[in-house]
């Protein structure tokens, strides 16, 4: 009975390994080694950083006042495709509480994601806004090679501090 149970448990472990574990920072493949789950760091289809083999991690950032609209992008590069994995929008408020509609453009099939009223500037230029973030699993591809992915956020009167942060990769 013990041998049969042990064989069953070993079979379950073999079926379960490797598994995918997801965090907002990146996606990685975990492997069972010596009875412990550890990052494989270069398993099938994965580079040492958790990104696909042959890819380059990239970021896009805007920081400053946003009174008229600002954007951050994963810049277009010849012969490669950008992939957006995460974004974060945050900052301080404005003269009036102002809901706005962020957009993400340059995505596959020519799509633009529109988040109607998803980000709001708080009432008061020194009041911290509630952040708006998104994580895509799988990461969202640009429409074509040499195409930027752009996150744009409308501004608000009186805003003095605002940030857009993007993370992804190129391949």
Secondary structure as UniProt FT lines:
FT   HELIX           2..16
FT   STRAND          19..22
FT   STRAND          27..33
FT   TURN            34..35
FT   STRAND          36..39
FT   TURN            44..45
FT   TURN            48..49
FT   TURN            53..54
FT   STRAND          56..64
FT   STRAND          70..74
FT   TURN            78..79
FT   STRAND          82..92
FT   STRAND          98..105
FT   HELIX           108..110
FT   STRAND          113..121
FT   TURN            125..126
FT   STRAND          132..142
FT   TURN            145..146
FT   STRAND          149..153
FT   TURN            157..158
FT   STRAND          162..170
//
